[in-house]
Amino acid sequence: MLGCVIHGQGDLRVDELPTPVPGPGQALVAVRYGGICGSDLHYWRHGGVGDFRLREPMVLGHEVVGTVVAYGAGGAGPAPGTAVAVHPATPCGVCPECADGRRNVCRDTRYLGSAARFPHVQGGFAARVAVPAEQLRPLPAGLDLRRAALAEPLSVALHAVRRAGEVAGRHLLVAGAGPIGCLVVAAAKAAGAAHVTVTDLLPAALEYARTAGADTLVRADDPDDAGWPPEVDVAIEASGVAAGLDTCLRLVRRGGVVVQLGMLPPGPSPFAGNLVVSREIELRGAFRFDTEFDAALELLAAEASLGGLVSAVVPVREAESALALAADRSRSCKVLLDFGA
C-alpha cells in the first residue's frame, strides 16, 4: 500500500508500505481522506514541531477518515463497510492528568503521526491503518467523508473555545485565519458568540474566515483598518506567532481571557506580560482535545457550509505538491490527500 513517510527535513516520500494486520483490540481502516495539518508541514519543512524532533522515518497524518475493513481479536465497533472518523489520541488512562479528566495533556499519550515520543507513533497517511477500535467514530447521518475530514481540527477549535469559558453573547477576536482559526470562528459562533472579528495578513485567508461565519475581517498589517475593535471580551491566538499573541493581549478587555492555541516557535517568545498583570488578563493554553471529537462530528453534520473550507483534494501520489499547496495560504485553506482508488 502507499503511505506518506517523512524521512527528515524536506525529505517526504510516498513509499510502498506493508499492509498492517489489526492486532488484539484493533480495527483496520481503509483511509479515504487525510487532512494536511500545520504539524505535518512543520515536520516536512523543519524536521520537527516545537520541541518534537524527528529521530526516525515516520508516516505523517492524524486527520483521517475512511471505512472499517476488519477487526483483530477482541476488537469490536462499527460494522465493516461503515464510514468512520478516527480519533487520533490514545491516552494512557493512569497518569495524574488522565485521572483529573484532562486526557488531552496526558503525559504518556500516543498520537497518530507524532514524534513526541520514541519510537515515534506512526500516522494515518496510508491506504490502510490499524488503530484501537475504541478510537473509531461512525459518521452522523448526512455527513460525508470529505467534510468529516475536518473533525480533528474542528475538535481542536472546540477545545480552545471551551478553554475560553463562556463566550455566548460576547465579542471574540481570532488572530490568524488558517484552517484552525477559521474553525475557531465556527466553534465560537456555535457556542453563541455575538460577534467574531478575525485578523490575518492575507485577504484570501480572511475570505475563508468569512465562509466559517466571521462577522468582521481585519488586515493585521493595517493599523488603520476600520474593522479593528476598541476591545474584545475574549481573544484566541491561532496564528502561532508572537505578534498574534501581542495583538490579543492589547485588544482584550481588562479581566478578559486570552487563549494561546497556535504553537509558538520553540524557545522563549516575547510577549506583553505587563498587560497580563496590569489588566488582570487570564492567559490560558489550549492543546489538542478529548471528547470534543464527537461534538465536532455533530457540528459538521449540521453545518454543511463548513465543507467550503476544504480548498483542494489531491491524490496521495502527489503528496509533496499537496503539502506545498497547503503551505501556501494565499491559495488554500484545508488540503486533503485522497487515498481512494
C-alpha positions in Angstrom: 0.0 0.0 0.0 1.1 3.6 -0.4 2.0 5.8 2.6 3.4 9.3 3.1 6.6 9.0 5.1 8.8 11.8 6.3 12.4 10.8 6.4 13.9 14.1 7.5 13.7 17.8 6.9 12.5 18.3 3.3 12.5 14.6 2.6 8.9 13.4 2.1 8.4 10.2 0.2 5.4 8.2 -1.0 6.6 4.8 -0.1 5.3 1.3 -0.6 4.5 0.0 2.9 3.3 -3.4 4.2 -0.5 -3.5 4.8 -1.0 -3.7 8.6 -2.7 -6.6 10.3 -5.0 -5.5 13.1 -3.8 -6.7 16.5 -5.9 -7.6 19.5 -8.5 -4.9 20.2 -7.6 -3.1 16.9 -9.6 -2.1 13.8 -8.2 -1.9 10.3 -9.5 1.1 8.4 -9.3 1.8 4.7 -8.3 5.5 4.7 -10.1 7.7 2.1 -9.0 11.2 3.1 -6.3 12.7 5.2 -6.2 16.4 6.1 -2.8 18.1 6.0 -2.2 19.8 9.3 0.2 22.6 10.2 2.2 20.0 12.2 2.6 17.8 9.1 4.0 20.9 7.3 6.4 21.6 10.2 7.8 18.0 10.1 8.3 18.4 6.3 9.8 21.9 6.3 11.7 21.9 9.6 12.1 18.3 10.7 10.0 18.8 13.8 7.2 20.6 15.6 8.2 22.8 18.5 10.3 20.6 20.7 9.3 17.3 19.0 12.1 16.4 16.5 12.2 13.6 14.0 14.5 10.8 15.0 13.4 8.1 12.6 11.2 7.9 9.4 7.5 8.5 10.3 4.2 8.1 8.5 2.6 11.6 8.7 -1.0 12.4 9.4 -3.6 12.4 12.2 -6.7 13.8 10.4 -8.0 10.7 8.8 -11.4 9.2 7.8 -12.4 6.1 5.9 -14.3 2.8 6.2 -13.9 -0.1 8.5 -12.3 -3.2 6.9 -11.9 -5.7 9.8 -11.1 -6.2 13.4 -8.4 -8.0 15.3 -9.1 -10.5 18.1 -11.3 -8.9 20.7 -11.9 -5.8 18.6 -15.5 -4.6 18.2 -17.2 -1.5 16.8 -19.0 -0.2 13.7 -19.6 -3.0 11.1 -17.2 -3.4 8.3 -18.0 -1.0 5.5 -19.1 1.7 7.9 -17.8 5.2 7.3 -15.8 6.4 10.3 -13.6 9.2 11.6 -10.5 8.2 13.6 -9.8 9.9 16.9 -6.0 10.2 16.8 -5.2 10.1 20.6 -4.7 7.1 22.8 -4.2 8.5 26.4 -2.6 6.2 29.0 -5.6 6.5 31.4 -3.5 6.2 34.5 -1.3 9.4 34.8 -2.4 12.3 37.1 -3.7 14.3 34.1 -5.9 11.4 32.9 -7.1 10.9 36.4 -8.0 14.6 36.6 -10.1 14.4 33.4 -7.5 16.2 31.2 -6.6 13.4 28.9 -5.6 15.8 26.1 -2.5 16.6 28.1 -1.7 13.0 29.1 2.0 12.8 29.8 2.2 9.3 28.1 -0.3 9.6 25.3 0.1 8.1 21.8 -1.0 10.4 19.0 -1.0 9.5 15.3 1.8 10.9 13.3 3.7 12.4 16.3 7.4 12.5 17.1 6.7 13.5 20.7 7.9 10.0 21.9 10.4 7.5 20.6 9.8 5.2 18.8 7.5 7.7 17.0 3.8 7.0 16.7 3.3 6.3 13.0 0.5 8.3 11.5 -2.6 7.7 9.3 -1.4 8.9 5.9 -1.5 5.4 4.4 -4.1 3.4 2.4 -4.7 1.2 5.5 -4.2 2.0 9.2 -4.6 -0.2 12.3 -5.9 1.7 15.3 -7.5 0.8 18.7 -11.1 0.0 17.9 -12.4 2.4 20.5 -11.0 5.3 18.5 -13.5 4.8 15.7 -16.5 7.1 15.4 -19.2 6.3 12.9 -20.3 9.4 10.9 -23.6 11.0 11.8 -26.4 10.9 9.2 -25.8 13.3 6.4 -22.1 13.7 7.0 -19.9 12.6 4.1 -16.2 11.5 4.4 -14.8 14.6 2.7 -16.4 17.1 5.2 -15.8 14.6 8.1 -12.1 15.0 7.4 -12.4 18.4 9.2 -13.4 16.7 12.5 -9.9 16.6 14.1 -9.0 20.3 13.5 -12.6 21.3 14.5 -12.1 19.4 17.7 -9.0 21.5 18.4 -11.1 24.6 17.8 -13.9 23.5 20.0 -11.5 22.8 22.8 -9.9 26.2 22.5 -13.4 27.9 22.7 -14.2 25.8 25.8 -10.9 26.9 27.4 -12.1 30.5 26.9 -15.1 29.9 29.1 -18.5 31.5 28.4 -18.5 33.1 25.0 -22.3 33.4 24.4 -23.2 37.0 23.7 -19.6 38.2 23.7 -17.2 39.7 21.2 -14.4 37.3 20.3 -11.2 38.0 18.4 -9.4 35.3 16.4 -5.8 36.1 15.5 -5.0 34.0 12.4 -7.3 32.7 9.6 -5.6 29.5 8.8 -7.7 26.3 8.9 -7.7 26.2 12.7 -8.5 29.9 13.0 -11.4 29.5 10.6 -12.7 26.6 12.6 -12.4 28.5 15.8 -14.8 31.0 14.2 -17.3 28.2 13.5 -16.9 26.8 17.0 -17.4 30.3 18.6 -20.5 31.0 16.6 -21.9 27.6 17.5 -21.2 28.5 21.2 -23.3 31.7 20.8 -20.6 34.3 20.3 -22.4 37.6 19.4 -19.6 38.9 17.2 -16.4 37.4 15.9 -13.6 39.5 14.5 -10.7 37.8 12.6 -7.3 39.2 11.8 -4.8 37.9 9.2 -2.3 39.2 6.7 -3.8 37.5 3.7 -7.0 38.6 2.0 -7.6 35.0 0.8 -7.4 33.6 4.3 -9.8 36.2 5.6 -12.3 35.2 2.9 -12.2 31.6 4.3 -12.9 33.1 7.7 -16.0 34.7 6.2 -17.1 31.3 5.0 -16.8 30.0 8.5 -19.0 32.8 9.8 -16.8 35.7 10.8 -18.6 39.0 11.3 -15.6 41.4 10.8 -12.4 40.8 8.8 -9.3 42.9 9.6 -5.9 43.1 7.8 -3.4 42.5 10.6 -0.8 44.7 8.8 -3.1 47.7 8.5 -3.4 49.7 11.7 -5.9 52.0 10.0 -8.3 49.2 9.0 -11.8 50.4 10.2 -12.6 46.9 11.4 -10.3 47.0 14.4 -12.4 46.8 17.6 -11.6 49.1 20.5 -11.6 46.0 22.7 -13.0 42.4 22.8 -14.2 40.1 25.6 -12.2 37.1 24.6 -9.2 36.6 22.2 -7.9 33.3 20.7 -4.4 33.3 19.2 -4.4 30.8 16.3 -1.5 32.1 14.2 1.4 30.6 16.2 3.4 33.9 16.0 4.3 36.2 18.9 2.8 39.2 17.1 -0.6 37.5 17.1 -0.4 37.0 20.9 0.6 40.6 21.3 -2.5 41.7 19.4 -4.7 39.5 21.6 -3.2 40.9 24.8 -3.6 44.5 23.7 -7.2 44.2 22.4 -8.8 42.0 25.1 -10.6 44.0 27.8 -9.5 44.3 31.4 -10.2 41.0 33.2 -10.7 39.3 29.8 -9.4 35.9 28.6 -6.7 35.2 26.0 -6.3 31.6 24.8 -3.0 30.6 23.2 -3.9 28.0 20.6 -1.2 28.4 17.9 2.0 26.5 18.6 4.7 29.2 19.0 8.3 28.5 17.9 10.5 26.6 20.3 12.3 28.6 22.9 11.4 31.9 24.6 8.8 34.1 22.9 8.4 37.8 23.8 5.0 39.0 24.9 3.5 41.9 26.7 3.5 40.3 30.1 3.0 43.6 31.9 -0.5 43.7 30.4 -1.3 40.4 31.9 -0.6 41.9 35.3 -2.0 45.4 35.0 -5.2 44.3 33.3 -5.6 41.0 35.1 -5.8 39.2 31.8 -6.2 35.4 32.1 -3.8 33.8 29.6 -4.7 30.1 29.0 -3.2 27.4 26.8 -5.2 25.0 24.7 -3.7 21.8 23.5 -5.4 19.2 21.2 -8.8 17.9 22.5 -10.6 15.0 24.1 -14.4 14.4 24.0 -14.8 17.4 21.6 -14.3 15.0 18.7 -17.8 13.7 18.9 -19.2 17.2 19.2 -17.2 18.1 16.1 -18.8 15.4 14.0 -22.2 16.6 15.0 -21.4 20.2 14.2 -20.1 19.2 10.8 -23.2 17.2 10.1 -25.3 20.2 11.0 -23.2 22.9 9.1 -22.7 21.8 5.5 -21.2 25.2 4.7 -18.0 24.2 6.6 -17.2 21.9 3.7 -16.2 25.1 1.9 -13.1 25.2 3.9 -11.8 22.2 2.0 -10.0 24.0 -0.8 -8.4 21.1 -2.6 -8.3 17.2 -2.7 -5.0 15.8 -4.1 -4.1 12.2 -4.9 -1.7 10.6 -2.5 0.9 10.1 -5.2 1.2 13.9 -5.4 1.7 14.3 -1.7 4.6 16.7 -1.9 2.7 19.1 -4.2 -0.2 18.8 -1.8 1.9 19.9 1.1 3.3 22.8 -0.9 -0.2 23.9 -1.7 -1.3 23.6 2.0 1.7 25.7 3.0 0.7 28.5 0.6 -2.1 30.2 2.5 -2.7 32.6 -0.4 -4.0 29.6 -2.4 -5.5 27.2 0.1 -7.3 26.6 3.4 -7.6 22.9 4.2 -6.0 20.5 1.7 -6.9 16.8 1.8 -4.9 13.8 0.5 -7.0 11.2 -1.3 -6.1 7.6 -0.7 -9.1 6.2 -2.6 -8.9 4.2 -5.9 
